[in-house]
Amino acid sequence: MKTITLIGSTGSIGKQTLDVCRKHNITVKALAAYGNTALLESQAREFSSECVCIYRDDRYIEMRERLADTGIKVLCGMEGLCEIASDKSADLFVNSVVGMVGLLPTLTAIENGIDVALANKETLVAGGHIVMSEAKKRGVKIYPIDSEHSAIFQCLQGNDPKQVNKIILTASGGPFFGMRKSELEDVTVEQALNHPNWSMGNKITIDSATLMNKGLEFIEAKWLFGVSPRNIEIVVNRESVIHSAVEFKDFSVIAQMGVPDMKIPIQYALLYPQREECDVKPLSFTDYGTLTFFKPDFETFDCLSGCVEAINRGGAYPCIVNAVNEEAVTLFLNREIPFLRIGELVRKSLDSLPEMPSETYEDIKRAEMAARNFVYNEMNF
Ligand code: MN
């Protein structure tokens, strides 16, 4: 019987992780959420968890009151997330928070020798080199939950990573596929939140509309699988049926397919290497009839080209574009900037911010601050 700890439990991935835990009787020792006290309370009661963390300090008292009649320990803030991440009695630490706030908890779990299931892509974008080298040093496994990376991980099973020619990272193209910049000037928040294939949280849905999500995943793939960016090809598969593929030395291509449903990659990460029944629709090729493929549009989608440039430059630039994007998406969702401004800010940060070191967690935090200040200054001119 498996035991996990889970941070980001009230988000889209978190809730689906708990569906998988329910189905397969996985014990959930600890849970953490950003601010949704009511849902965190009901999750903790249902799973008889030992501990919860509410990230927002101002909701700590309320959270304690909600659970006062139970023996459940209540934590808050980053300290609380890291306390959960360091619980060595868990077989697996599942990180499904949004944003690079997930980096320190991930590093904490690794430091304690606990395997990590990672849905939090910003963690690898901001500090991928640190995460992967620490994990290697301590023999900790990182299981990807992101559907594309789970697909690549599945395609690599039983194969020698040294015999890989390239990774084919698929993209849906998002809701604005085929459009030019001139057509995207007046995009509303509602239009950007309307994704054709996947139902996800707000931040990642906006990232999918700008193709920042694919840029982040490009960087994520580099770190997870140790491949050069030159050997990662992005291909649009409009139907999101091929979740990604790997081409080997003999030009044999192995792809992983399924209906677009996050339960498959979540369950694979939680039960690895077991495959059990999953509560999703089976894939029917004949229902789809056709699968369509296109090249990505680097001209229109500045966030995508910005991420590729960031990883090619290296250093702290991936962390910088990620932090700029986190700020810009919040501004867009608050209707303070237009849609195309997100990509403009990402591109401009590459030209405006100097090279910065990225060796340590403190370096990463400094680069993050510089990036957030850059957006702040741009908004005040
Ligand atoms: Mn993905």
Residues whose N, C-alpha, C, O or C-beta is under 5 A from the ligand:
A	BS01	MN	D146 S147 E148
